[in-house]
């Protein structure tokens, strides 16, 4: 299963590449599919690519859902 995760763009690191952050986890991603992205924007990241720019409210809604899911499944065994 693959997840597309909201992350905040914190830096441009090269031509079409940016550094994103989610809770201290940072990664370099391609911005080719989201050329309108600006520092401070929340982006949906999938497989190393920014695929969507989110507004702040939508990003917070999605991050809250990820937190709820993590809490709800924290004690479940992985098969």
LUMVO-643728 format. One record per residue: residue number from 1; residue in three letters; y, x, z of N, C-alpha, C in turn. Coordinates in steps of 0.2 Angstrom, whole numbers, plus 5000, padded with zeros to 4 digits. Example, Ala and Ser with C-alpha at 12.3 -4.5 7.8 and 13.67 -1.06 7.14 Angstrom:
i / aa / n.yy / n.xx / n.zz / ca.yy / ca.xx / ca.zz / c.yy / c.xx / c.zz
1 / ALA / 4972 / 5066 / 5039 / 4978 / 5062 / 5039 / 4984 / 5066 / 5039 .
2 / SER / 4989 / 5064 / 5035 / 4995 / 5068 / 5036 / 5000 / 5064 / 5039 .
This chain:
i / aa / n.yy / n.xx / n.zz / ca.yy / ca.xx / ca.zz / c.yy / c.xx / c.zz
1 / UNK / 4994 / 5004 / 5000 / 5000 / 5000 / 5000 / 5006 / 5004 / 5000 .
2 / UNK / 5011 / 5003 / 4996 / 5017 / 5006 / 4996 / 5023 / 5002 / 4999 .
3 / UNK / 5028 / 5005 / 5002 / 5033 / 5002 / 5005 / 5040 / 5005 / 5002 .
4 / UNK / 5045 / 5001 / 5000 / 5051 / 5003 / 4998 / 5056 / 5002 / 5005 .
5 / UNK / 5058 / 5008 / 5007 / 5062 / 5008 / 5013 / 5069 / 5009 / 5013 .
6 / UNK / 5073 / 5005 / 5017 / 5080 / 5006 / 5017 / 5082 / 5012 / 5020 .
7 / UNK / 5086 / 5016 / 5017 / 5089 / 5023 / 5019 / 5096 / 5023 / 5018 .
8 / UNK / 5100 / 5027 / 5022 / 5107 / 5028 / 5021 / 5108 / 5034 / 5017 .
9 / UNK / 5112 / 5034 / 5012 / 5114 / 5040 / 5008 / 5119 / 5044 / 5012 .
10 / UNK / 5118 / 5050 / 5014 / 5122 / 5054 / 5018 / 5125 / 5060 / 5014 .
11 / UNK / 5123 / 5062 / 5008 / 5125 / 5068 / 5005 / 5123 / 5068 / 4998 .
12 / UNK / 5127 / 5070 / 4993 / 5125 / 5072 / 4986 / 5123 / 5079 / 4986 .
13 / UNK / 5117 / 5080 / 4984 / 5114 / 5087 / 4984 / 5114 / 5091 / 4977 .
14 / UNK / 5115 / 5087 / 4972 / 5114 / 5090 / 4966 / 5116 / 5084 / 4960 .
15 / UNK / 5115 / 5086 / 4954 / 5116 / 5081 / 4949 / 5111 / 5076 / 4949 .
16 / UNK / 5113 / 5070 / 4951 / 5108 / 5064 / 4951 / 5103 / 5064 / 4957 .
17 / UNK / 5105 / 5068 / 4962 / 5101 / 5069 / 4968 / 5105 / 5068 / 4974 .
18 / UNK / 5102 / 5065 / 4979 / 5106 / 5064 / 4986 / 5101 / 5064 / 4992 .
19 / UNK / 5104 / 5066 / 4997 / 5100 / 5066 / 5004 / 5101 / 5059 / 5007 .
20 / UNK / 5095 / 5056 / 5009 / 5095 / 5050 / 5013 / 5092 / 5051 / 5020 .
21 / UNK / 5094 / 5046 / 5024 / 5092 / 5047 / 5031 / 5090 / 5040 / 5034 .
22 / UNK / 5085 / 5040 / 5038 / 5082 / 5034 / 5041 / 5080 / 5036 / 5048 .
23 / UNK / 5084 / 5035 / 5053 / 5082 / 5036 / 5060 / 5080 / 5044 / 5061 .
24 / UNK / 5084 / 5048 / 5057 / 5083 / 5055 / 5058 / 5078 / 5058 / 5053 .
25 / UNK / 5074 / 5054 / 5049 / 5070 / 5056 / 5044 / 5074 / 5057 / 5038 .
26 / UNK / 5075 / 5063 / 5035 / 5079 / 5064 / 5029 / 5074 / 5066 / 5023 .
27 / UNK / 5077 / 5064 / 5017 / 5073 / 5066 / 5011 / 5078 / 5067 / 5006 .
28 / UNK / 5077 / 5071 / 5001 / 5080 / 5071 / 4994 / 5077 / 5066 / 4990 .
29 / UNK / 5082 / 5062 / 4986 / 5079 / 5057 / 4982 / 5083 / 5057 / 4975 .
30 / UNK / 5080 / 5055 / 4970 / 5084 / 5054 / 4964 / 5088 / 5048 / 4964 .
31 / UNK / 5094 / 5048 / 4961 / 5099 / 5043 / 4961 / 5100 / 5040 / 4954 .
32 / UNK / 5095 / 5042 / 4950 / 5096 / 5041 / 4942 / 5096 / 5033 / 4941 .
33 / UNK / 5092 / 5029 / 4945 / 5092 / 5022 / 4945 / 5097 / 5018 / 4949 .
34 / UNK / 5101 / 5022 / 4952 / 5106 / 5019 / 4956 / 5113 / 5023 / 4956 .
35 / UNK / 5115 / 5024 / 4950 / 5121 / 5029 / 4949 / 5127 / 5027 / 4952 .
36 / UNK / 5128 / 5020 / 4954 / 5134 / 5018 / 4958 / 5134 / 5019 / 4965 .
37 / UNK / 5128 / 5022 / 4968 / 5128 / 5024 / 4975 / 5133 / 5028 / 4977 .
38 / UNK / 5136 / 5027 / 4983 / 5141 / 5031 / 4987 / 5139 / 5033 / 4993 .
39 / UNK / 5141 / 5038 / 4996 / 5140 / 5040 / 5003 / 5141 / 5035 / 5008 .
40 / UNK / 5136 / 5033 / 5012 / 5137 / 5028 / 5017 / 5133 / 5022 / 5015 .
41 / UNK / 5131 / 5021 / 5008 / 5127 / 5015 / 5006 / 5120 / 5016 / 5008 .
42 / UNK / 5117 / 5010 / 5009 / 5110 / 5009 / 5011 / 5107 / 5008 / 5004 .
43 / UNK / 5101 / 5012 / 5003 / 5098 / 5011 / 4997 / 5090 / 5010 / 4998 .
44 / UNK / 5087 / 5006 / 4994 / 5080 / 5005 / 4994 / 5077 / 5011 / 4991 .
45 / UNK / 5073 / 5015 / 4994 / 5069 / 5021 / 4992 / 5062 / 5019 / 4991 .
46 / UNK / 5060 / 5021 / 4985 / 5052 / 5020 / 4983 / 5050 / 5026 / 4979 .
47 / UNK / 5045 / 5030 / 4982 / 5042 / 5035 / 4978 / 5047 / 5041 / 4976 .
48 / UNK / 5052 / 5042 / 4980 / 5057 / 5047 / 4979 / 5063 / 5045 / 4975 .
49 / UNK / 5063 / 5038 / 4973 / 5069 / 5036 / 4969 / 5073 / 5031 / 4973 .
50 / UNK / 5079 / 5031 / 4972 / 5084 / 5025 / 4975 / 5083 / 5020 / 4969 .
51 / UNK / 5081 / 5014 / 4971 / 5080 / 5009 / 4966 / 5084 / 5003 / 4967 .
52 / UNK / 5088 / 5003 / 4973 / 5093 / 4997 / 4974 / 5098 / 4999 / 4979 .
53 / UNK / 5104 / 4997 / 4978 / 5109 / 4998 / 4983 / 5110 / 4991 / 4987 .
54 / UNK / 5110 / 4992 / 4993 / 5110 / 4986 / 4998 / 5117 / 4985 / 5001 .
55 / UNK / 5119 / 4979 / 5003 / 5125 / 4979 / 5007 / 5123 / 4980 / 5014 .
56 / UNK / 5127 / 4981 / 5019 / 5126 / 4983 / 5026 / 5121 / 4978 / 5029 .
57 / UNK / 5123 / 4972 / 5028 / 5120 / 4966 / 5032 / 5113 / 4966 / 5029 .
58 / UNK / 5112 / 4966 / 5023 / 5105 / 4966 / 5020 / 5101 / 4972 / 5023 .
59 / UNK / 5104 / 4977 / 5023 / 5100 / 4983 / 5025 / 5098 / 4983 / 5032 .
60 / UNK / 5102 / 4980 / 5037 / 5101 / 4979 / 5044 / 5095 / 4974 / 5045 .
61 / UNK / 5096 / 4968 / 5041 / 5090 / 4963 / 5041 / 5084 / 4966 / 5039 .
62 / UNK / 5083 / 4970 / 5034 / 5077 / 4973 / 5032 / 5074 / 4978 / 5037 .
63 / UNK / 5079 / 4982 / 5040 / 5077 / 4987 / 5045 / 5075 / 4984 / 5051 .
64 / UNK / 5078 / 4978 / 5053 / 5075 / 4975 / 5059 / 5068 / 4972 / 5058 .
65 / UNK / 5067 / 4970 / 5052 / 5060 / 4967 / 5050 / 5055 / 4973 / 5051 .
66 / UNK / 5057 / 4979 / 5048 / 5052 / 4985 / 5049 / 5051 / 4986 / 5056 .
67 / UNK / 5056 / 4986 / 5060 / 5055 / 4987 / 5068 / 5051 / 4982 / 5071 .
68 / UNK / 5052 / 4976 / 5069 / 5048 / 4970 / 5072 / 5040 / 4971 / 5070 .
69 / UNK / 5039 / 4973 / 5064 / 5033 / 4974 / 5061 / 5029 / 4980 / 5065 .
70 / UNK / 5033 / 4985 / 5066 / 5030 / 4991 / 5069 / 5029 / 4989 / 5076 .
71 / UNK / 5033 / 4986 / 5080 / 5031 / 4984 / 5087 / 5025 / 4979 / 5087 .
72 / UNK / 5025 / 4974 / 5082 / 5019 / 4970 / 5082 / 5013 / 4973 / 5081 .
73 / UNK / 5013 / 4978 / 5077 / 5006 / 4982 / 5075 / 5005 / 4988 / 5079 .
74 / UNK / 5009 / 4990 / 5084 / 5009 / 4996 / 5087 / 5002 / 4998 / 5090 .
75 / UNK / 4999 / 4993 / 5093 / 4992 / 4994 / 5096 / 4986 / 4992 / 5092 .
76 / UNK / 4987 / 4990 / 5086 / 4982 / 4988 / 5082 / 4978 / 4995 / 5079 .
77 / UNK / 4972 / 4994 / 5079 / 4968 / 5000 / 5076 / 4969 / 5000 / 5068 .
78 / UNK / 4969 / 5006 / 5065 / 4969 / 5006 / 5058 / 4962 / 5007 / 5056 .
79 / UNK / 4959 / 5003 / 5051 / 4952 / 5004 / 5049 / 4952 / 5008 / 5042 .
